[in-house]
Amino acid sequence: MSKNAIKAILVFLLFPALALALSPDEENNIGIYEEAGPSVVNIVTSAVSYDFFYNPVPTTGSGSGVIVDRRGKRGYIVTNYHVIDGARSLEVTLFDGSRYKAEVVGSDPGDDLAVIAVNAPLSRLKPIRFGESSSLKVGQKALAIGNPFGLERTLTVGTVSSLGRTMRATNGRLIGGIIQTDAAINPGNSGGPLLDSQGRMIGVNTAIFSPVGGSIGIGFAIPADTVKKALSSLIDKGYVSRAWIALTGQTIDAADAMAMGLPSGGVLVADVFRGSPAEKAGITASSGSLRLGNVIVASGGDLIIGINGKAVSSMDELNGIVDAVGVGGIASIKAVRKSKTIYLKVTLEEMPRDY
């Protein structure tokens, strides 16, 4: 036996309290888990799928959620939209093991967020403390609590690995400001909180990048500021009000623009919805199509190159600017039509819920 091993045994026998002392970082982890843990819930979903012969087959899934509010006898829980999407029934298990039926009160596929509600005693409902995701720094401590693979109330620890990532939502919209972390996130963690060293929620864990189906240290969370912005609307109205310009377009880069005889890249308008803000403003849709190499692109429509003084080079940028302007706002469009630069003003309206 080595001298170091003998010394360690002697320390343990003579000074057990010293040997078992916790480091400040360990004490911080424990304190966060004890404070934030009761705000985290396990969500079990039940749905119905169909086999090859169209026979109904019951299926179940699971995820995490975090209590964010309580009003009257109801507790409101934030989770991911993809956790509850298609569910016929929901059951929530609180930190103390008590179970309650839940119902969806609001959903936002565009940010992969949803709010569900349970009727439970207020004494069992502890809302999480919110942090500010806008002030995060790469390298900060990050902790995740959730139910990976159905293993309830699991804590993992890491750092904020990167900021400002983008991720595609289930409805095709781009979610911006995504937080990347190396705190282990696995299937079942979706909807649980990402916390800072003060125990405040800085994000909602939503996805991982992994070729093996489990954590390899690349996880993603929706920023807390996005959650706070959507929360009251999800609870009060059941959805998030978003502005829309109501057009579809194709991203045209500089090389494609040159081949098409256009002065620059931008968004080539392919279609304009009837009765929409874009149609009312006079934006022109494409009248045909042409082949560029192996790709078919729209032709004959307006090429949008700027909105409100900001350059537009893709549909994602266009959607991001429209979101920022908001419902009822004015979008000043700079476009190219038949080799001439034109300017149009669009009054943005609320996006239909079924879009």
Secondary structure, DSSP 8 states (H G I E B T S, - for coil): --HHHHHHHHHHHH-HHHHT---HHHHHHHHHHHHHGGGEEEEEEEEEEE-TT--EEEEEEEEEEEEEEEETTEEEEEE-HHHHTT-SEEEEE-TTS-EEEEEEEEEEGGGTEEEEEEE--GGG-----B--GGG--TT-EEEEEE-GGG--SEEEEEEEEEEEEEEE-TTS-EEEEEEEE-S---TT-TT-EEE-TTS-EEEEEEEE--SSSS-SS-EEEEEHHHHHHHHHHHHHTSS---EE--EEEEEE-HHHHHHHT-SS-EEEEEEE-TTSHHHHHT-----EEEEETTEEEEESS-EEEEETTEE--SHHHHHHHHHHH-TT-EEEEEEEETTEEEEEEEE-EE--TT-
